[in-house]
Amino acid sequence: MGPGPSCVYDEVYAALAEPTIGHLDPLFIRIMDAVKEDLKAIIGTSNRLTMPMSGTGSSGMETCFVNLVEHGDKVLVLTNGVFGKRMEDVAGRLGAQVDSLQFEWGTPVVPALAAEKLKGEKYGIVAVVHAETSTGVRNPVREIGDLVRPTGALYLVDCVTSLGGIPVRMDEWGADALYSGTQKCLSCPPGLAPLSFSDRALAKLKARKSKVPNWYLDLTMIMNYWEGNTRAYHHTAPVNMIYALYAAVRRFLDEGEDKVHARHRAAHEQLVAGLDKLGIPMYVEEEFRLPMLNAVGIPEGADDAGVRSRLLKEFAVEIGNGLGPLAGKIWRIGLMGHTARPENVDTLLKALTVCLKR
Ligand SMILES: *Cc1c(COP(=O)(O)O)cnc(C)c1O
């Protein structure tokens, strides 16, 4: 019940244990194609280039910037937590002129302020995190998309924590590049980063004057492995992780998107009600709370690290600490994917009651 990795589905563990076959085996290529179709469905896109990158969520972030940024490009990041900061760092290392608009941690990006910023300058890319895992805030990505589109900038959205827990609608938002990760609400182990590029993003990639400055994440080469009739070796695909992702997305689609999202909401509401009885406040305003990542105020007099280590040692429950300016102020309780169940919320609330009484 931390901020990820989440509990893994049994059928995902079973998929990991299947025999490893060749990464160019016709059966494996069929699995790759099936994964691409399923990812399109859960991301809400018809983009041809939709596939999982090797590596954790951060490799998805790096892939977006490294393929879309050229030296001197202007990038705007709308930042309100750790992962917005990470985007600034990644874009800056590529020689982008990074500009940012900072919002207080625990509060959402304010579209009206982003609109003002966009009036003053022309950007090549505007980036934002949908679900800020460091603070438990949902950013208004649809409203921001409406502002970015008329400026001609590419719109990049981090959906690492949101995908699988709240609706992700890439095409409706007008997003051009989007990435996620396997170990949050998809309830798979860490190791892959689902990613999608729009035709506009692909056009920018094709029009580059310079080579993509990272061999491993260069989509112009990776596409030749993930698409077409003749598949060309680039790097050996993490075969069993792709089985695992396939099992996880099948599980999501079989349960049904609406039901999965409702399960997250219900677990969240149960948690909020239980915490309220314990006198533990939520840190984020109701409208912008994430169901899968609950930032809660640490009660007066409670020992932050002591409570967390007791929960883990005595009750086998993990919760997360606060990061950066929120260290020592909040706990982060994850209800991601398979973890979002009433029995887990019950266990945590009972354990927390015992720990806080002591
Ligand atoms: C977890 C996370 C990442 C990074 O993913 P890793 O799997 O840790 O590399 C990026 N963005 C957000 C919003 C995240 O929650």
The ligand as an SDF file (V2000), in Angstrom:
LIG
                    3D

 15 15  0  0  0  0  0  0  0  0999 V2000
    6.6010    6.1150  -10.4480 C   0  0  0  0  0  0  0  0  0  0  0  0
    6.5160    7.3140  -11.3320 C   0  0  0  0  0  0  0  0  0  0  0  0
    7.4550    7.6000  -12.3310 C   0  0  0  0  0  0  0  0  0  0  0  0
    8.7310    6.8240  -12.4830 C   0  0  0  0  0  0  0  0  0  0  0  0
    8.5280    5.4930  -12.6780 O   0  0  0  0  0  0  0  0  0  0  0  0
    9.6830    4.4360  -12.2890 P   0  0  0  0  0  0  0  0  0  0  0  0
    9.0020    3.1440  -12.5750 O   0  0  0  0  0  0  0  0  0  0  0  0
    9.9690    4.6620  -10.8380 O   0  0  0  0  0  0  0  0  0  0  0  0
   10.8400    4.6850  -13.1420 O   0  0  0  0  0  0  0  0  0  0  0  0
    7.2430    8.6840  -13.1520 C   0  0  0  0  0  0  0  0  0  0  0  0
    6.1690    9.4670  -13.0010 N   0  0  0  0  0  0  0  0  0  0  0  0
    5.2360    9.2360  -12.0460 C   0  0  0  0  0  0  0  0  0  0  0  0
    4.0660   10.1420  -11.9330 C   0  0  0  0  0  0  0  0  0  0  0  0
    5.3900    8.1540  -11.1840 C   0  0  0  0  0  0  0  0  0  0  0  0
    4.4840    7.9300  -10.2370 O   0  0  0  0  0  0  0  0  0  0  0  0
  1  2  1  0
  2  3  1  0
  2 14  2  0
  3  4  1  0
  3 10  2  0
  4  5  1  0
  5  6  1  0
  6  7  2  0
  6  8  1  0
  6  9  1  0
 10 11  1  0
 11 12  2  0
 12 13  1  0
 12 14  1  0
 14 15  1  0
M  END
$$$$
